[in-house]
Amino acid sequence: MLLRNASALEWGMPPAPELVDVRLTGGTIAEIGHRLERRAAEAVFDLEGARLVPGLHDHHLHLRALAAVESSVIVGPPEIQNAHELSERLRTAGAHLMEGQWLRGVAYHQSVAGDLDRWRLDALVPDRPVRIQHASGVLWILNSAGIAALDIRGDAPAGAERDDTGVLTGRFWREDEWLGSRLPRTSHDFSGLSQLAASRGVTGFTDATPGAHEVDLAGYLEAVENKTLVQRLCLMAEPGVAEPESELVTLGPTKVLLDDMTLPTFDELAAQIRHAHDADRPVAVHCVTRTQSILTLAVLEQVGVHEGDRIEHGSILGVDAIATIARLGICVVTQPGFIVTRGDRFLRDVPAPSRPDLYRLGSLLAAGVVVAGSTDAPFGDPDPWVGLQAAALRRTLGGQVLGPEEGVDGPTALALFTGDAAAPARQRTVAVGQPADLCVVEPGTAGYAAGPGPEIRATFVAGRLIYTAP
């Protein structure tokens, strides 16, 4: 394909005095020049003076969960603010379902109606199975009809909470895999979310769902083959999963999930990380609390760091942690968009002395830490431009500024989402030899640091057109 008439290549570059043509061959940028001659059978796409930039890569999200949201109802803030609104939302949603069909709610937070359990859900929806996911993603709450539908018969998993009398409360902690094995199997269609992401200039995802094995890989390969998933995919997978023979699907680090309620011992975490390293796989350790980051860094100090080791989220990182991360050379994959969507809650619930440690960015970069950006969708807004804006402005939905000293300029914010999936420090650029994962930005659209994301005219993955604006 030959892209004609680009006014500039990448953000921050001034419009060229003469428009530039870019040739894409074999999935890479093969040539850049003025008035390149069209070759036989070469498709031509006229940019008409638009800007050509690297496509965005979302370095941490959960694709199947995001696809499932399409068949779910939002039951948390900002859409749902109180118990009355929750009751109305569940009642309305249930009225559109067939008898016996599961009602699935997502994004619940206890600020709406307190801590839910089976009995509180029974009062809201007594006549059909219901499962509600907490906004954190760590907890599912089922009503009595839902528990009955699982047919547990005494073999409830360790994360199934019980009351003082031994009765299941309906609260299941970190039991996604177990629940998934008991629930009706669904075949996720990624086409809607994939095309929406393409319209935002997204050319790649890293799926961070823990515990991925060959069956998960096969499902994604099928989605890429039938083009319901058109982006590149880097899949976090367990040691032993073989690298696929695919142009668009690769394996990333092994996900290590930490939870303060079931925190492993030092030796247990060390053994888990060594197991991945021995298989020549880096780790991506989930760290959303100070305790989790301290334990992780202490273990990596002893075990040693494998190239590509990452900390996911880094939600609360003290100054001492920054110095250790920089010294060890670990990448932090963070979600600046949470400053927007959860920032007002942080200001209300997080003690003032800890607020400077929330979703650090500028201080990490200043210390030489490699930082990559992501959405954590569906637990965060799937639009990466929300994260880009938050990285620059640090402004909450309520208009408050949280940690202004952690803000960065626009090009730095964009760079969070344009690093290579396997090595975020390696920035993709619009240059000969680089992957042809690109997006075309309409001239004159709003700046991404001060408003909504720019208008995307076209998106390319491996030199193939995956989106063009209507």
C-alpha positions, -999 to 999 in steps of 0.1 A, spaced: 0 0 0 11 35 -7 0 63 17 2 96 -1 3 132 12 11 130 49 17 165 63 37 153 93 50 120 107 42 116 145 31 141 171 53 171 177 66 173 141 57 205 123 39 201 90 63 193 62 69 220 36 61 193 10 38 164 17 53 130 22 44 96 8 49 64 28 51 29 13 40 -1 33 54 -35 22 53 -69 40 39 -54 72 66 -28 76 73 8 65 95 2 34 100 37 20 94 74 28 98 101 2 83 128 -20 60 118 -49 69 81 -47 59 63 -79 30 39 -76 40 3 -82 18 -22 -101 -11 -36 -80 -2 -12 -52 -33 2 -34 -32 39 -27 -46 57 3 -46 95 2 -41 112 36 -49 146 21 -26 164 45 -34 145 76 -8 135 102 6 99 103 15 86 138 22 52 154 -9 33 164 -17 30 201 -10 -2 220 -30 -9 252 -5 -26 274 -29 -42 299 -66 -50 295 -89 -81 297 -105 -88 263 -130 -115 272 -142 -95 302 -145 -64 280 -165 -84 254 -188 -98 282 -196 -62 293 -216 -59 261 -241 -83 275 -239 -69 310 -255 -39 329 -235 -12 346 -245 -11 383 -218 12 397 -208 49 396 -209 72 379 -240 58 362 -255 43 393 -252 63 425 -276 49 451 -296 19 462 -328 31 444 -310 35 411 -294 1 416 -328 -15 422 -343 2 391 -314 -8 369 -316 -45 379 -354 -45 376 -353 -30 341 -325 -52 329 -342 -84 342 -375 -75 324 -357 -80 291 -343 -114 298 -359 -148 292 -370 -169 322 -340 -184 340 -315 -164 321 -286 -150 341 -285 -113 349 -249 -100 348 -240 -67 364 -205 -51 364 -187 -21 380 -204 -23 414 -189 -2 442 -200 -3 478 -206 35 477 -238 27 459 -256 5 484 -230 -9 508 -216 -44 507 -238 -68 488 -244 -104 496 -269 -131 485 -297 -119 508 -295 -83 497 -295 -94 461 -325 -117 468 -344 -87 479 -336 -69 446 -339 -99 422 -355 -130 438 -367 -147 406 -336 -153 384 -299 -160 388 -278 -129 393 -241 -123 394 -226 -89 401 -189 -81 397 -172 -55 419 -155 -26 402 -121 -40 414 -126 -72 395 -117 -93 425 -152 -101 438 -184 -117 423 -217 -116 443 -244 -141 435 -280 -143 448 -296 -175 460 -309 -184 426 -274 -180 412 -259 -202 439 -285 -228 433 -278 -227 395 -241 -235 402 -251 -268 418 -222 -265 443 -232 -295 465 -205 -288 491 -175 -284 469 -173 -246 470 -138 -232 463 -116 -215 488 -126 -180 477 -163 -187 485 -172 -167 516 -193 -182 544 -210 -167 574 -205 -177 610 -229 -207 605 -211 -220 574 -237 -208 549 -224 -194 516 -229 -156 516 -228 -154 478 -195 -135 477 -168 -153 457 -133 -138 459 -108 -143 430 -128 -173 417 -133 -162 380 -119 -195 367 -140 -217 390 -171 -197 383 -164 -198 346 -163 -236 347 -198 -237 363 -215 -210 342 -230 -215 307 -202 -213 282 -203 -182 260 -185 -176 227 -172 -140 229 -175 -119 198 -146 -94 198 -157 -76 166 -175 -47 182 -148 -38 207 -121 -44 181 -136 -21 156 -143 6 182 -107 4 193 -96 6 157 -116 38 153 -96 52 182 -63 44 165 -55 13 186 -34 -13 168 -25 -37 196 -36 -51 229 -18 -70 257 -43 -93 274 -35 -95 311 -60 -121 322 -41 -145 345 -38 -183 339 -40 -183 301 -33 -218 286 -34 -234 252 -72 -233 250 -72 -195 255 -45 -191 229 -65 -212 204 -96 -190 210 -77 -158 203 -59 -173 172 -94 -182 159 -106 -147 165 -76 -133 146 -81 -158 118 -117 -149 113 -110 -112 117 -133 -106 146 -101 -94 163 -81 -72 139 -54 -58 162 -21 -74 172 -24 -94 204 2 -100 231 -11 -127 254 1 -131 290 3 -169 293 15 -196 317 50 -211 313 50 -240 289 26 -225 264 43 -227 230 48 -195 210 22 -194 182 30 -194 146 11 -161 139 20 -128 125 -3 -110 149 -4 -131 181 26 -134 204 31 -144 240 40 -119 267 50 -123 304 34 -147 328 9 -129 350 14 -132 388 -17 -122 406 -14 -109 442 -42 -103 467 -37 -91 502 -63 -115 515 -43 -145 502 -9 -130 499 18 -157 493 48 -160 516 82 -146 504 93 -181 495 61 -190 477 62 -159 455 99 -165 448 92 -200 437 64 -188 414 87 -162 398 116 -186 394 93 -211 377 85 -185 350 121 -173 347 133 -209 344 110 -212 314 126 -181 299 95 -161 306 93 -127 323 67 -120 349 40 -93 352 32 -89 389 -2 -74 399 6 -47 425 -23 -25 436 -13 -20 473 18 -9 490 22 -43 506 21 -61 473 48 -38 457 71 -41 487 69 -79 487 74 -81 449 104 -59 449 120 -78 478 115 -111 460 129 -98 427 159 -84 445 167 -120 457 155 -140 427 169 -116 401 152 -98 372 145 -114 339 144 -91 309 108 -80 304 97 -83 341 69 -58 349 48 -44 377 12 -41 367 -7 -11 380 17 3 406 -13 19 421 5 30 452 43 34 450 64 51 477 96 70 470 117 41 482 99 18 457 107 41 428 144 40 436 143 1 438 123 -2 405 148 21 387 178 1 400 163 -32 391 152 -20 356 116 -31 359 89 -17 337 57 -3 354 25 -7 334 0 18 348 -34 32 341 -35 70 342 -72 69 332 -81 59 368 -72 94 378 -103 105 358 -127 77 365 -118 70 402 -99 101 412 -128 117 431 -132 84 451 -94 84 458 -97 120 471 -125 109 494 -112 75 506 -74 76 504 -56 94 533 -39 126 523 -4 114 530 -8 85 506 -23 105 477 11 115 462 18 78 458 -13 71 436 -6 61 400 27 78 398 40 88 364 63 119 362 84 108 392 89 73 377 100 87 344 123 112 361 140 83 379 146 65 346 118 39 350 102 26 318 65 32 321 38 19 297 2 30 296 -29 9 296 -67 10 303 -73 -21 323 -106 -23 305 -133 -32 314 -123 -21 349 -111 12 334 -124 32 305 -114 13 273 -106 46 254 -68 51 257 -72 88 249 -89 92 284 -56 79 298 -35 101 276 -55 132 288 -52 121 324 -15 115 321 -11 152 311 -38 169 332 -43 146 362 -79 159 364 -108 139 380 -143 138 367 -152 162 394 -126 187 381 -101 182 409 -64 178 401 -48 148 418 -10 147 419 -2 175 394 35 170 399 30 135 382 17 150 350 36 149 318 36 167 285 15 155 255 42 137 235 54 119 267 18 109 274 14 95 238 47 76 242 31 56 270 9 39 244 33 36 215 60 13 229 66 -22 216 44 -48 233 73 -70 243 96 -41 253 77 -8 260 110 11 262 114 5 225 93 32 209 77 26 176 81 55 151 71 63 116 104 53 100 117 29 74 119 -6 89 93 0 116 61 -20 118 33 -6 97 10 -2 127 -2 33 121 -31 57 125 -41 87 104 -52 118 124 -74 144 107 -57 178 106 -72 204 129 -88 181 154 -86 188 191 -53 183 210 -53 151 229 -39 166 261 -66 192 265 -97 176 252 -112 145 236 -90 123 215 -83 134 179 -105 123 150 -90 92 135 -93 89 98 -77 55 93 -59 28 112 -35 2 98 -21 -30 113 8 -47 96 2 -26 66 -35 -36 63 -63 -11 66 -85 -21 96 -105 11 99 -115 40 78 -138 68 90 -173 69 74 
